């Protein structure tokens, strides 16, 4: 058993059972829906089906990040046990959680000066952030030291690619992320925006693709263009989706056909309630290890 604990935020969007099995404690974000606050606990308090059904019916959830006090309460039990901590944080380009974790570290280590808390800004989100954490967990389980895992994650986090598309612009319009006119035109023309995560951990629109079939083909092409070893890619591939499993399955089927050396079948997860509060239904996200993100 390792002498350190690997932790992350709930926004890594892997199944609840996965984190239990891999022994990765989570610190949970929160969201508020219809005046009531909930934990972003990977579908335990509210199922993903109910969450996205409420959004489709008109609910507009709001989200809140993990604050300094919550991080202190999260870290302290492991420090009391004499454990060091490697915390991989949600992207600083999307949230202030990384900054809160760093402040909490400085405060709590005054009480436990012999312990260490190493914090990585993942510059990632959803199951791409999950893929980075999963790789760190594999290294931990193989006996890699705290410092070695930390250094590897810092050096390789920008090699995790995040590609997204959306087939439903309704929630983007409701949340003010696109204008009503753009939503109407996009819907009429069957436009599916293709986006990715930039080098500084922000979600960037890259192309407006006409039609679901074409955007599915394009997102798979992005993996062909950027994956390590191209179609000989032998790493893991994760997909997350917000209430559009069939679309995610189509992407996964194409990838499993084009990339015969994958490390296991494509894992399809749900976009969690915090990220899903901003995307709404209809988003498919693809994650893999590739060349370094530079823009």
Residue pairs with C-beta under 8 A, 6 or more apart in sequence:
2 140
2 143
2 146
3 83
3 84
3 146
4 83
4 84
4 85
4 86
4 116
4 140
4 146
5 25
5 78
5 83
5 84
5 85
5 86
6 23
6 24
6 86
6 88
6 133
6 136
6 137
6 140
6 149
7 24
7 25
7 26
7 27
7 74
7 78
7 85
7 86
7 87
7 88
8 24
8 26
8 27
8 87
8 88
8 89
8 90
8 122
8 129
8 133
9 26
9 27
9 28
9 29
9 66
9 89
9 90
9 97
9 129
10 26
10 27
10 28
10 29
10 39
10 40
10 41
10 42
10 272
10 274
11 29
11 40
11 90
11 95
11 125
11 126
11 129
11 272
11 274
11 275
12 19
12 26
12 88
12 90
12 126
12 127
12 129
12 130
12 133
13 42
13 125
13 126
13 127
13 129
13 130
13 240
13 269
13 270
13 271
13 272
13 275
14 42
14 127
14 130
14 133
14 134
14 238
14 269
15 42
15 269
16 41
16 42
16 43
16 44
19 25
19 26
19 42
22 134
22 137
23 137
24 133
24 137
25 74
25 78
26 41
26 42
27 66
27 70
27 71
27 74
28 39
28 40
28 41
28 66
29 39
29 40
29 63
29 64
29 65
29 66
29 90
29 95
29 97
29 274
30 37
30 38
30 39
30 40
30 63
30 64
30 274
31 37
31 38
31 40
31 61
31 62
31 63
31 64
31 273
31 274
31 277
32 38
32 61
32 62
32 63
32 64
33 46
33 51
33 54
33 59
33 61
34 54
34 59
38 45
38 46
38 273
39 45
40 63
40 272
40 273
40 274
42 272
43 51
43 270
43 272
43 273
46 273
48 243
48 270
48 272
48 273
48 276
49 243
51 61
51 273
51 276
52 242
52 243
52 276
52 280
52 281
53 243
54 61
55 61
55 171
55 276
55 277
55 280
55 281
56 243
56 281
60 174
60 175
61 273
61 277
62 277
63 274
63 277
63 278
65 90
65 95
65 96
65 97
65 100
66 74
66 97
66 100
66 101
67 100
68 100
68 103
68 104
68 107
69 104
70 100
71 100
71 101
71 103
71 104
71 105
72 104
72 107
72 108
75 85
75 87
75 104
75 105
75 108
75 117
76 108
76 111
76 112
78 85
79 85
79 108
79 111
79 112
79 115
79 117
80 112
82 115
83 115
84 115
84 116
84 117
84 118
84 146
85 115
85 116
85 117
85 118
86 118
86 120
86 136
86 146
86 149
86 150
86 153
87 101
87 117
87 118
87 119
87 120
88 119
88 120
88 122
88 129
88 132
88 133
88 136
88 153
89 97
89 98
89 101
89 119
89 120
89 121
89 122
90 97
90 98
90 122
90 124
90 125
90 129
91 98
91 121
91 122
91 123
91 124
91 125
91 129
91 197
91 201
91 202
92 98
92 99
92 121
92 123
92 201
93 123
93 197
93 198
93 200
93 201
93 202
93 203
94 125
94 201
94 202
94 203
98 119
98 121
101 119
102 119
105 117
105 119
108 117
109 115
109 116
109 117
116 146
118 146
118 147
118 150
120 150
120 153
120 154
120 157
121 157
121 201
122 129
122 132
122 133
122 153
122 157
122 201
123 157
123 158
123 197
123 199
123 200
123 201
124 131
124 132
124 157
124 160
124 162
124 197
124 201
125 162
125 197
125 201
125 203
125 275
126 162
126 240
126 269
126 271
126 272
126 275
126 285
126 287
127 238
127 239
127 240
127 267
127 269
127 285
127 287
128 160
128 161
128 162
128 197
128 238
128 285
128 287
129 160
130 238
130 269
130 287
131 160
131 236
131 238
131 287
131 288
131 289
132 153
132 156
132 157
132 160
134 236
134 238
135 152
135 153
135 156
135 236
135 289
136 149
136 152
136 153
139 148
139 149
139 152
140 149
144 152
156 289
158 199
158 292
158 293
158 294
159 228
159 289
159 290
159 291
159 292
159 293
160 287
160 288
160 289
160 290
161 196
161 197
161 222
161 223
161 226
161 227
161 286
161 287
161 288
161 289
161 290
161 293
162 196
162 197
162 285
162 286
162 287
163 194
163 195
163 196
163 219
163 222
163 223
163 285
163 286
163 287
164 194
164 195
164 196
164 203
164 279
164 283
164 284
164 285
164 286
165 192
165 193
165 194
165 195
165 209
165 215
165 216
165 218
165 219
165 283
165 284
166 172
166 192
166 193
166 195
166 279
166 282
166 283
166 284
167 192
167 212
167 215
167 244
167 247
167 282
167 283
167 284
168 244
168 280
168 281
168 282
168 283
169 178
169 182
169 183
169 186
169 187
169 191
169 193
170 183
170 280
170 282
171 279
171 280
171 281
171 282
172 178
172 183
172 279
172 280
173 179
173 180
173 182
173 183
174 280
175 278
175 280
177 278
178 186
185 191
186 193
186 208
189 210
190 210
190 211
190 212
191 208
191 209
191 210
192 208
192 209
192 210
192 211
192 212
192 214
192 215
193 205
193 207
193 208
193 209
194 205
194 206
194 207
194 208
194 209
194 215
194 218
194 219
194 222
195 203
195 204
195 205
195 206
196 203
196 204
196 206
196 222
196 293
197 203
197 204
197 293
198 204
198 293
198 295
199 292
199 293
199 294
199 295
207 218
209 215
209 218
212 247
216 247
216 250
216 251
216 254
216 284
217 254
219 251
219 284
219 286
220 251
220 254
220 255
220 258
220 286
222 286
223 233
223 237
223 255
223 258
223 259
223 286
223 288
223 290
224 230
224 231
224 258
226 288
226 290
226 291
227 233
227 235
227 259
227 288
227 289
227 290
228 234
228 235
228 289
228 290
228 291
231 258
231 259
231 260
232 259
232 261
233 259
233 261
233 262
233 288
233 289
233 290
234 261
234 262
234 263
235 262
235 263
235 288
235 289
236 262
236 263
236 264
236 267
236 288
236 289
237 252
237 255
237 259
237 262
237 266
237 267
237 286
237 287
237 288
238 266
238 267
238 268
238 269
238 286
238 287
238 288
239 248
239 251
239 252
239 266
239 267
239 268
239 269
239 284
239 285
239 286
239 287
240 248
240 268
240 269
240 270
240 271
240 284
240 285
240 287
241 247
241 248
241 268
241 269
241 270
241 271
241 283
241 284
241 285
242 270
242 271
242 276
242 279
242 280
242 281
242 282
242 283
243 281
243 282
244 281
244 282
244 283
244 284
245 268
247 282
247 284
248 268
248 284
249 268
251 266
251 284
251 286
252 265
252 266
252 268
255 262
255 266
255 286
256 262
256 265
256 266
270 276
271 279
271 283
271 285
276 283
